[in-house]
Amino acid sequence: MKGLKKQRRIQIIVLAFVAMGVSTALIGYAMKDGINFFRSPTQVFEAPPSEGEVFRIGGLVEDGSLVRGQGETVSFRVTDTNQTVPVTFTGILPDLFSEGQGMVGTGSMEAGVFVATEILAKHDETYMPKEVIDALKEQGVYQEAAPGS
């Protein structure tokens, strides 16, 4: 009898591990489309992403680069002051989106142009996304906002 109980216990443990492995694999597969890696314009230039790969790009909207096309289409350039990437977006831009300000966009590269499906902009005069700050610090051009400004 003891051998049968021990064998049954081992079968249950093995079955539990198999179930956990399968559930982990299914969760990972379901989340793969929801994971978007952040890249600065310099990283995009140094290691171009594959066509159709969805990722996030962030930096500053280059001054003088914002061009409004027909309808809701806009184009501009995003920079980290080292490299610049052209961006197009069809849709309504956030109210606080403007030249010289921080932004993060989600989309993919098509023929050397980042085609954004979503644009996020700063939400007050001092906020900048952490990824953008890190990329600008890496380039040595980020300066902290003065306290009380």
N, C-alpha and C positions, 0 to 999 in steps of 0.2 A: 504493500500500500504506500509506503513512504516514497518509493521510487516513482510511482504514478503521480503523487502530489508534487514532487520536485519537478518532474517533466512538464506537468501542466503549468506550474509557476513560470518556468523558463519560456514556454510557449507564449504565455500572456505578456511577459516582459519583451520578448522579441517582437510580438505583434504591436505593442505600444510604441516601440522605437520605429518600426516601419510606418505606423500611422503618423508619428511626429515628423518623420522625414518627408512623407508625401504631403502633409499639410504645409510644411515649411516651403517645399518646392512650389506648391500651388500659390501660396502667398507671394513668394518672390516673383513668379510669373505674372501674377495679377498687378503687381506694383511696378513692373519694368517700364511701362509707359508713363508712369507718374513721377519717375526720377529724372530730373533734368539737371545736368551738371552746369556749373557756372564757369564762364570763360571771359577773360578780359580781351580787348582787341589785340593786344600783343600775343596772347596765347593762341588766338584764332589765326594770326599771321604766322606764328612759329610752327604750329601743328594744326593745319587746316582740318576741320571735321569732315567726315564723309558726307556726300550729298544725301539730304533727307534726314540726317541725324538731328534730333531735337535737342536743343540745349539753351541755356540762358546766357545772354551777353549783357555786360553792364559797363558803364563809364559815364562820361560827360557828353551831352549833346553839343557838338562842335558849333561854335558861333558862326552864323552866316550860312549854315548848311541846310536849314529847314526849308523845304520846298513843298508847297501844297499842290497836288495834282488835281485831276478831275474827280469829282465826288468826294469820297472820304479817304482817298489815297494820299499819303504823305511820304516823303523821303527825306532822310537826313543822314548825317554821319555821326557815329559814336566813337569817342576817343578816350584813351587813357594817357594822353599827351605824348605817347611814344609811337603808337600805331593808330590808324583810323580804319573803321569798317563801315561801308555804306549799308544803310538800313531802309527797307520799305515797309510800310504798314498800311493796311486798309481797314479802317474802322474809326471810331471816335477816340481821340487822344484824351488822356486825363486832363482835367482843368489846370493842374499845376505843371504840366509839361511845357518846358521852354528851353531855349538855347542856353548853353552854359550851365545847365543844371544836371544833376545825377538822374540816371534812368536805368532800368533793367528791363530787358525784353526777352520773351520766349519765342522761339521759332527755329528755323533751319537755314543753312546756306544753299543758295541756288545761283549758280554761275557767278560766284564771287560776291553776291549781295545777300545780306542777312534778311530773310523774309520773316517778319515778326507776325505772330498770331496774337500776342498780348504785349502791351506796354504798361509798365508801372513807373510812376514818377514819385518824386519826393512828396512828403505830405506837409512839410512846413519849411520855413526858411533855413533851418539848420540841419535837417535830416538828410542823410545820404545812406543808401543801403550798405551794410557791412562789407559785402563782397566788393563793391565799388571802392570803398575806403581802402580795403586791403590791396586791391590792384593799384590804386594810386600811390599808396605808401611804398609798394614794391618798386614803382617807377621813381620814387623820391620826390614827388610833386605835391603830396597831400599836406595841407596845413590845417591844424585844428582851428575851429572857430573860436574867436575870442569870447571869454566868459561874459555873459550878460548881453551878448549881441543878438 
